[in-house]
């Protein structure tokens, strides 16, 4: 990662403009062309420096809900359970952890009531208890890289 890459990451953590030409606006701020910025962002995605580039929505302010959940997936059923859980459109992402609760996932729904319905459906389809860990406080930690 070179100095320009670090400046891009640092700049974009402070927001992305809502306008007709947001990439051009950010590129000008960084002293780049719009295409240079787009190419570097695509490189971040291609080499897994970034796993996604897009907006973060505050689901609760929009009337929706989200929660962190986990299950104790038996190792011999891990792939099967992953497939079942990932088939739910409400599951935003899913990852393995080295813990008794070895599969964690985020459930995002249009209404708070749908959270429990989704948990119940996952429990029915997997035969496992879903541990619901709703957010109590929200923190945003900025990653700032030395340029």
C-alpha positions as CSV (number, residue, x, y, z in Angstrom):
1,X,0.0,0.0,0.0
2,X,1.6,3.3,-1.1
3,X,1.0,6.8,0.3
4,X,-1.8,7.5,-2.2
5,X,-3.6,4.3,-1.2
6,X,-3.4,5.3,2.5
7,X,-4.7,8.8,1.7
8,X,-7.6,7.3,-0.2
9,X,-8.5,5.0,2.8
10,X,-8.2,7.9,5.3
11,X,-10.2,10.3,3.2
12,X,-13.1,7.9,2.5
13,X,-13.6,7.1,6.1
14,X,-14.7,10.7,6.6
15,X,-17.5,10.2,4.2
16,X,-18.4,10.0,0.5
17,X,-20.1,12.9,-1.2
18,X,-23.7,12.7,-2.4
19,X,-23.6,14.5,-5.8
20,X,-23.6,13.8,-9.5
21,X,-19.9,13.0,-9.7
22,X,-18.8,11.8,-6.2
23,X,-15.7,9.9,-7.5
24,X,-14.5,13.0,-9.4
25,X,-15.0,15.2,-6.3
26,X,-13.0,12.8,-4.1
27,X,-10.3,12.4,-6.8
28,X,-9.9,16.2,-7.1
29,X,-9.5,16.4,-3.3
30,X,-6.8,13.8,-3.5
31,X,-5.0,15.2,-6.5
32,X,-6.0,12.2,-8.7
33,X,-8.1,11.7,-11.8
34,X,-11.5,10.1,-11.4
35,X,-10.3,7.0,-13.2
36,X,-7.2,6.7,-11.0
37,X,-9.4,6.7,-7.9
38,X,-11.8,4.2,-9.4
39,X,-8.9,1.9,-10.5
40,X,-7.3,2.0,-7.0
41,X,-10.6,1.2,-5.3
42,X,-11.1,-1.7,-7.7
43,X,-7.6,-2.9,-6.9
44,X,-8.5,-2.7,-3.1
45,X,-11.5,-5.0,-3.8
46,X,-9.5,-7.3,-6.1
47,X,-6.7,-7.9,-3.6
48,X,-9.0,-8.1,-0.6
49,X,-7.7,-4.9,1.0
50,X,-11.4,-4.0,1.1
51,X,-14.1,-6.6,1.2
52,X,-16.7,-4.2,0.1
53,X,-17.1,-0.5,-0.9
54,X,-20.5,1.0,-0.3
55,X,-22.8,2.8,2.1
56,X,-23.5,1.8,5.6
57,X,-27.1,2.2,6.6
58,X,-28.4,2.7,10.1
59,X,-31.1,0.1,9.9
60,X,-32.8,1.1,13.1
61,X,-33.3,4.7,12.0
62,X,-34.9,3.4,8.8
63,X,-37.4,1.3,10.8
64,X,-35.5,-2.0,10.4
65,X,-33.4,-4.1,12.8
66,X,-30.2,-6.0,13.0
67,X,-28.5,-8.3,15.4
68,X,-25.4,-10.4,15.8
69,X,-26.2,-14.1,16.3
70,X,-24.2,-17.3,16.7
71,X,-24.6,-21.1,16.8
72,X,-22.6,-24.0,18.1
73,X,-22.3,-25.9,14.8
74,X,-20.9,-29.4,15.0
75,X,-17.8,-29.6,12.9
76,X,-19.1,-32.5,10.8
77,X,-22.2,-30.3,9.9
78,X,-20.4,-27.0,9.6
79,X,-20.7,-26.8,5.7
80,X,-24.3,-27.9,5.8
81,X,-25.3,-25.4,8.5
82,X,-23.4,-22.6,6.7
83,X,-25.5,-23.3,3.6
84,X,-28.8,-23.3,5.5
85,X,-28.0,-20.0,7.3
86,X,-26.6,-18.3,4.2
87,X,-29.8,-19.2,2.3
88,X,-31.7,-16.7,4.4
89,X,-31.9,-13.4,2.7
90,X,-31.9,-11.7,6.1
91,X,-28.4,-13.0,6.8
92,X,-25.9,-10.3,5.9
93,X,-22.7,-12.2,6.4
94,X,-21.5,-15.3,8.2
95,X,-18.1,-16.3,9.5
96,X,-16.4,-19.0,11.5
97,X,-14.8,-18.4,14.9
98,X,-12.5,-20.4,17.1
99,X,-14.9,-20.5,20.0
100,X,-17.7,-22.8,21.4
101,X,-20.0,-20.5,19.4
102,X,-18.2,-21.2,16.2
103,X,-20.5,-19.7,13.6
104,X,-21.4,-16.0,13.8
105,X,-23.7,-14.1,11.5
106,X,-25.6,-10.8,11.2
107,X,-29.3,-10.8,10.7
108,X,-30.8,-7.6,9.1
109,X,-34.5,-7.3,8.7
110,X,-37.0,-4.6,7.6
111,X,-38.8,-4.7,11.0
112,X,-37.7,-5.6,14.5
113,X,-40.3,-8.3,14.7
114,X,-38.7,-10.2,11.8
115,X,-35.5,-10.8,13.8
116,X,-37.2,-13.4,16.1
117,X,-39.0,-15.0,13.2
118,X,-35.7,-15.4,11.3
119,X,-34.0,-16.8,14.4
120,X,-36.9,-19.3,14.9
121,X,-36.7,-20.4,11.3
122,X,-33.0,-20.9,11.5
123,X,-33.4,-22.9,14.7
124,X,-36.1,-25.1,13.0
125,X,-34.0,-25.7,9.9
126,X,-30.7,-26.4,11.6
127,X,-31.9,-28.0,14.8
128,X,-29.5,-25.7,16.7
129,X,-30.1,-22.9,19.3
130,X,-29.4,-19.5,17.9
131,X,-27.8,-17.1,20.4
132,X,-29.1,-13.6,19.8
133,X,-26.8,-10.8,20.8
134,X,-28.5,-7.5,20.0
135,X,-26.5,-4.3,19.9
136,X,-26.6,-2.3,23.2
137,X,-24.2,0.5,22.2
138,X,-22.8,1.4,18.8
139,X,-19.2,2.4,18.4
140,X,-17.4,3.6,15.2
141,X,-13.7,3.1,15.2
142,X,-11.9,4.9,12.4
143,X,-8.8,3.3,10.9
144,X,-6.3,6.1,10.0
145,X,-3.2,5.0,8.2
146,X,0.1,7.0,8.3
147,X,0.4,8.7,4.9
